[in-house]
Amino acid sequence: MSESVPSVRIIGCGNLLMGDDGVGVRVVEALEKMRHGLQEGVDIRDAGVCGLDLLNLLEDVDKVIIIDSVVGSGNAKKGSILRFEIEDLLDKDNEHVGIFSAHDIGIFDILTIAKHFQELPEIVFFGIEVG
């Protein structure tokens, strides 16, 4: 990992067979098509319905951007893009809300496990409201 170029990993989560749930995967597919326009040091991954495998994708980078669908995140309309910092994702009040999911296990649980076993990069989560 180069000191002068911070490394970024963009992770799209979702299940294409479940309609709107595949939105994170569709976003990373679009990013792959425009890869030549991205800066050096950007790694793009389709994580599918990753569950605990997401832990491995949090390693060896300075920043992680996770993109996934969210449901029932409040007053957001379908198609809204919501941005959450790691503090939001680890907020105990959000643990059982059901809006942050890596499908097999909630993002709250994954990050709680990760913070006990590994150093976490900067993490930003973009949720796309699917209604």
Rosetta silent file (secondary structure, phi, psi, omega in degrees, C-alpha in Angstrom):
SEQUENCE: MSESVPSVRIIGCGNLLMGDDGVGVRVVEALEKMRHGLQEGVDIRDAGVCGLDLLNLLEDVDKVIIIDSVVGSGNAKKGSILRFEIEDLLDKDNEHVGIFSAHDIGIFDILTIAKHFQELPEIVFFGIEVG
SCORE:     score description
SCORE:     0.000 S_00000001
   1 L     0.000  125.656 -177.854    0.000    0.000    0.000 S_00000001
   2 L   -77.023  140.077  179.011    1.498    3.311   -1.068 S_00000001
   3 L   -71.877  -33.168 -175.032    1.842    6.109    1.477 S_00000001
   4 L   -80.764  -24.251 -179.738    1.147    8.841   -1.091 S_00000001
   5 L  -117.561  108.303  178.898   -2.025    7.313   -2.542 S_00000001
   6 L   -64.209  140.468  179.760   -4.634    6.287    0.019 S_00000001
   7 L   -91.397  139.842 -178.342   -6.264    3.001   -0.856 S_00000001
   8 E  -129.571  135.626  174.365  -10.028    2.828   -1.129 S_00000001
   9 E  -118.077  126.069  176.621  -12.213   -0.231   -1.489 S_00000001
  10 E  -104.461  122.678 -174.926  -15.756    0.187   -2.789 S_00000001
  11 E  -117.333  123.029  174.670  -17.967   -2.757   -1.855 S_00000001
  12 E  -103.247  127.185 -179.823  -21.364   -3.402   -3.391 S_00000001
  13 E  -112.864  151.797  175.003  -23.670   -5.745   -1.491 S_00000001
  14 L   146.915  171.715 -178.907  -26.907   -7.329   -2.585 S_00000001
  15 L  -122.685  109.956 -177.999  -28.723  -10.140   -4.290 S_00000001
  16 H   -61.295  -26.163 -179.365  -29.555   -9.569   -7.956 S_00000001
  17 H   -73.823  -11.969 -176.868  -32.225  -12.282   -7.813 S_00000001
  18 H  -106.512   29.120  175.110  -34.175  -10.222   -5.266 S_00000001
  19 H    66.859 -121.261 -177.115  -34.861   -7.159   -7.424 S_00000001
  20 H   -57.049  -24.858 -178.842  -34.067   -3.888   -5.641 S_00000001
  21 H   -61.148  -20.368 -178.998  -31.873   -5.737   -3.152 S_00000001
  22 H   -85.776   10.512 -173.975  -29.203   -5.967   -5.872 S_00000001
  23 H   -60.792  -38.062  178.822  -28.704   -2.195   -6.088 S_00000001
  24 H   -63.458  -39.078  177.763  -25.253   -2.267   -4.424 S_00000001
  25 H   -66.962  -40.647  178.999  -24.045   -4.857   -6.914 S_00000001
  26 H   -64.042  -36.702  178.580  -25.428   -2.799   -9.811 S_00000001
  27 H   -64.156  -46.028 -179.502  -23.544    0.285   -8.570 S_00000001
  28 H   -70.137  -28.863  173.544  -20.189   -1.532   -8.515 S_00000001
  29 H   -62.113  -43.583  179.107  -20.916   -3.014  -11.953 S_00000001
  30 H   -65.429  -39.059  177.953  -21.359    0.548  -13.274 S_00000001
  31 H   -64.368  -38.329  177.863  -18.144    1.668  -11.536 S_00000001
  32 H   -60.738  -38.956 -179.297  -16.238   -1.210  -13.139 S_00000001
  33 H   -66.651  -26.714 -179.723  -17.378   -0.029  -16.570 S_00000001
  34 L  -108.125   23.329 -175.781  -15.959    3.433  -15.882 S_00000001
  35 H   -51.132  -37.642 -178.414  -12.798    2.193  -14.133 S_00000001
  36 H   -59.896  -21.904  179.690  -10.528    4.232  -16.434 S_00000001
  37 H   -90.702   -2.483 -179.458  -12.021    7.386  -14.881 S_00000001
  38 L   -90.746  151.553  179.300  -11.237    6.342  -11.303 S_00000001
  39 L   -72.158  161.527  177.375   -8.106    7.385   -9.477 S_00000001
  40 L   -62.543  146.504  176.773   -5.281    4.977   -8.730 S_00000001
  41 L    90.114   10.171  178.198   -5.674    2.933   -5.557 S_00000001
  42 E  -102.313  123.230  179.259   -9.423    2.249   -5.882 S_00000001
  43 E  -110.045  128.962 -177.995  -10.442   -1.392   -5.527 S_00000001
  44 E  -112.867  129.486 -178.184  -14.003   -2.331   -6.519 S_00000001
  45 E  -131.974  135.380  169.937  -15.627   -5.495   -5.150 S_00000001
  46 E   -91.950  110.127 -177.386  -18.956   -7.213   -5.677 S_00000001
  47 E   -95.239   -6.062 -179.995  -19.590   -8.746   -2.254 S_00000001
  48 E    54.628 -134.043  177.859  -22.998  -10.209   -3.072 S_00000001
  49 L  -101.379   66.289 -164.637  -24.672  -11.416    0.121 S_00000001
  50 L   -62.229  -36.809 -176.229  -21.357  -11.471    1.922 S_00000001
  51 H    57.864 -134.213 -177.511  -22.239  -11.862    5.609 S_00000001
  52 H   -67.006  -16.028  176.106  -19.127  -12.449    7.712 S_00000001
  53 H   -62.419  -18.628  177.848  -16.965  -12.526    4.577 S_00000001
  54 H   -60.345  -28.583  178.951  -17.214   -8.735    4.737 S_00000001
  55 H   -54.557  -42.676 -179.543  -14.604   -8.861    7.542 S_00000001
  56 H   -66.312  -30.331 -178.415  -11.903   -9.810    5.031 S_00000001
  57 H   -78.391   -6.904  177.974  -12.852   -6.919    2.775 S_00000001
  58 L   -91.104    0.810 -176.012  -12.190   -4.427    5.588 S_00000001
  59 L   -98.398  152.904  170.192   -8.471   -5.272    5.626 S_00000001
  60 L    66.613   25.505  174.755   -5.484   -3.703    3.865 S_00000001
  61 L  -140.010  159.800  178.805   -7.156   -0.429    2.837 S_00000001
  62 L   -85.008  -32.440 -176.232   -7.421    3.073    4.287 S_00000001
  63 E  -142.256  141.139  176.262  -11.085    3.611    3.474 S_00000001
  64 E  -123.471  132.512  174.539  -14.055    1.370    2.724 S_00000001
  65 E  -115.872  119.089 -179.394  -17.236    2.511    1.035 S_00000001
  66 E  -107.227  132.431  179.214  -20.107    0.031    1.362 S_00000001
  67 E  -122.595  126.470 -179.056  -23.153    0.345   -0.883 S_00000001
  68 E  -154.502  166.447  174.545  -26.307   -1.632   -0.160 S_00000001
  69 E   -78.655  152.005  173.016  -30.056   -1.351   -0.170 S_00000001
  70 E  -131.401  152.377 -179.075  -31.842   -0.233    2.984 S_00000001
  71 L  -129.908  132.640  173.939  -35.472   -0.669    3.961 S_00000001
  72 L    65.919   42.032 -176.208  -37.502    1.420    6.369 S_00000001
  73 L   -84.937   12.808  179.640  -34.757    3.880    7.222 S_00000001
  74 L   125.042 -130.728 -176.646  -37.187    6.557    8.348 S_00000001
  75 L   -92.506    7.359 -176.892  -38.819    9.204    6.192 S_00000001
  76 L   -69.392  139.197  177.436  -36.652    8.576    3.132 S_00000001
  77 L   -82.911  157.525  177.381  -38.469    7.982   -0.140 S_00000001
  78 L   -54.925  131.713 -178.532  -37.704    5.022   -2.374 S_00000001
  79 L    94.771  -10.266  178.173  -34.511    5.761   -4.325 S_00000001
  80 L   -65.195  144.072  176.699  -33.087    8.105   -1.689 S_00000001
  81 E  -106.218  121.331 -176.491  -29.361    7.770   -1.063 S_00000001
  82 E  -111.581  138.372 -178.674  -28.469    7.855    2.615 S_00000001
  83 E  -113.232  130.652  179.453  -24.936    8.316    3.976 S_00000001
  84 E  -129.253  138.792  173.966  -23.824    6.841    7.283 S_00000001
  85 E   -89.767  169.217 -178.618  -20.486    7.061    9.075 S_00000001
  86 H   -59.681  -33.611  179.156  -19.085    4.185   11.115 S_00000001
  87 H   -61.982  -37.916  177.201  -20.356    5.824   14.313 S_00000001
  88 H   -65.288  -40.769 -177.476  -23.900    5.583   12.907 S_00000001
  89 H   -69.594  -30.814 -179.473  -23.396    1.946   12.000 S_00000001
  90 L   -93.650    1.263  179.710  -22.070    1.081   15.454 S_00000001
  91 L   -66.188  119.756 -177.749  -24.774    3.058   17.272 S_00000001
  92 H   -55.988  -29.729  179.076  -26.500    0.622   19.624 S_00000001
  93 H   -65.747  -23.299 -179.438  -29.822    2.376   18.890 S_00000001
  94 H   -93.086   -4.067 -173.078  -29.571    1.203   15.270 S_00000001
  95 L   -54.783  -44.162 -173.964  -28.712   -2.402   16.131 S_00000001
  96 L  -109.977   12.671 -179.637  -32.212   -3.828   15.710 S_00000001
  97 L   -67.593  -31.271  176.988  -33.710   -1.276   13.356 S_00000001
  98 L    86.350   11.089 -178.475  -33.107   -3.640   10.450 S_00000001
  99 L   -93.223  -18.831 -178.273  -31.945   -1.002    8.021 S_00000001
 100 L  -110.878  107.143 -175.842  -28.283   -1.995    7.876 S_00000001
 101 E  -137.535  135.157  169.962  -27.857   -5.505    6.575 S_00000001
 102 L  -102.928   22.388  169.068  -25.121   -7.484    4.888 S_00000001
 103 L    85.801  -58.853  178.031  -27.839  -10.096    4.366 S_00000001
 104 L   -82.244  -29.623 -175.026  -26.705  -13.046    6.493 S_00000001
 105 L  -150.340  147.453 -177.484  -25.856  -10.865    9.475 S_00000001
 106 E   -70.208  151.885 -179.950  -26.415   -7.188   10.244 S_00000001
 107 H   -61.680  -32.816  176.126  -23.719   -4.589    9.585 S_00000001
 108 H   -57.762  -47.418 -178.627  -23.860   -3.649   13.289 S_00000001
 109 H   -66.217  -42.029  179.999  -22.843   -7.210   14.210 S_00000001
 110 H   -62.019  -46.451 -178.503  -20.128   -7.404   11.542 S_00000001
 111 H   -71.176  -32.681  176.085  -18.510   -4.124   12.626 S_00000001
 112 H   -63.917  -43.276  176.431  -18.819   -5.001   16.313 S_00000001
 113 H   -63.390  -47.782 -176.560  -16.944   -8.249   15.644 S_00000001
 114 H   -59.713  -43.000 -176.520  -14.399   -6.472   13.450 S_00000001
 115 H   -66.090  -19.519  177.313  -13.546   -3.765   15.991 S_00000001
 116 H   -86.759  -19.298 -173.306  -12.610   -6.482   18.508 S_00000001
 117 H  -120.904  -11.498 -177.557  -10.349   -8.427   16.142 S_00000001
 118 L  -152.593  160.874  174.638   -8.897   -6.024   13.616 S_00000001
 119 L   -79.369  130.861 -177.899   -8.077   -2.408   13.013 S_00000001
 120 L   -92.235  140.099  172.423  -10.880   -0.780   11.089 S_00000001
 121 L   -77.050  177.886  169.559  -10.332    1.564    8.173 S_00000001
 122 E   -65.061  132.530 -177.447  -12.461    4.651    7.700 S_00000001
 123 E  -126.685  130.432  174.165  -15.878    3.272    6.739 S_00000001
 124 E  -125.818  134.895 -179.308  -18.717    5.047    4.964 S_00000001
 125 E  -115.692  125.436  173.807  -21.989    3.287    4.179 S_00000001
 126 E  -107.541  116.713  177.066  -24.291    4.447    1.396 S_00000001
 127 E  -104.607  133.370  177.672  -27.747    2.966    1.691 S_00000001
 128 E  -106.605  115.695 -176.420  -30.192    3.236   -1.156 S_00000001
 129 E   -64.814  124.167  179.624  -33.761    3.194    0.127 S_00000001
 130 L  -109.438    2.490  171.724  -35.764    0.488   -1.630 S_00000001
 131 L    94.128    0.000    0.000  -39.022    1.072    0.201 S_00000001
